Amino acid sequence: MKVEPDDFEKERERLNRLVLSYAGKNIKRFFALDSSVYREGALDRKTKELLGLVASLTLRCDDCVRYHLSQCRELGITDEELEEAMAVALVVGGSIVIPHLRRAFEFWTLLEEGE
């Protein structure tokens, strides 16, 4: 199913607001930890987003893949950098990753078209 980047972002924001409206301190702490892990540190943000993308592909989480692709686009990751990271995910995850790889490249193309 084709997912438009703007629709994905709006739905993600809406659902995050819903989760946080119910969230206690443990869920809020996890959300805060997730945000802080991707900040600039010993590794730059581009590297961290590519790592997140590889993990998301191997864990087969399409929402996570789309999120990391959006972040990668904002950080200026090139098509070549993206393809190399996706190749790592494919080697680590095996052929089960291929359907997610297809959708990831489709979403990346949609992000490019939206610029």
N, C-alpha and C positions, 0 to 999 in steps of 0.2 A: 504494500500500500504506500503510495507516494505521500510524503508528508512535507508540506511547505514550511520553510524555516520560520516565517513570521507566526504561522499557526502553532508550530511547536513551541516557540518561545512564550507566546501568550498562554498556552495551556499549561506549560511548566510553571510559569509564575502564578497562575490561578491555583494550581494544585499545591504548590509550596505554601501559598497563603492559607489554604485550607488545612494542611498538615500543621502549620505553626499555630493556627487558631486552637487546635486541640493539644498541642505539644506541651509536655512537662519539661523539666530541666534536662532530663537525659536526651530526649530528642533534640532539644535546642543545643545542647552541648555537642552532639554529633554533627549537626548542621554547621556549627561554628568551627569545629575541627576540620570538616571537609573544606570549608572556605580557606582556613589558614594554611592548610597543607599545600595549596596551589600558589601561595604567594612566593615572590622572589626570595631566594635563599642561596644556599651553596649551589643548587641547580637553578637555572633560569626558568621563567614561567613557560617558555616554549617547550623545553624539555619535559617539564612536569605535565603539561597538557598532552604531549605525545605519549608519555608513559600512561596517563589516564586513558587515552584512546586505545592503546594496545591492551590494557587490562580489560577495558569495556568490551572490546571485540572478542577477546578470548573467553570472557564470562558471558558473552552473547546478550548484552543489554542494549537494545537499540536506542532507548531513551538516553542512556549514558553516552553512547557513541555519538548521537546527534549533539548532545551538549558539548562534548569535547571537540567535535568538529567545528561548532560555532566559535568556541574559544580559540581554536587553532587558526581559524580564518581571521579573527580579530587581532591575533598576535602576529599575523603576516607569514605564517608557515606556508612554504611553497608546495606546489604539486609534487615535486620531487621528494621533499622531506616527508610529506604525507604518505606517498607510495612506499617509501622505505619503512616507515613505521608500520604500515598495514602489512607489508611483507613479513615483518617480525611477528605480528599477531597471527598471521596465517601459519607460519612455521611452528609457533608455540601452540596454537590451538588446533591445528589440523584442518581437514576439509570441512568440518562442521561450521567453521568460521565463514565459509564462502558466501552463504546467503546474507550474512551481516555485512560482509565486505561489499557485496553488490549494492545493498541499501546505503551503505556509507558513501560509496562513490557517487551514487545518485544524489544524496543530500549535499555532498561537497559541490557537485555541479550546480545544484539549485542555489547554494550560497554564493557561488561565483556569478551566477546570472543575476542575482539580486543586488550586486554592487554597482 
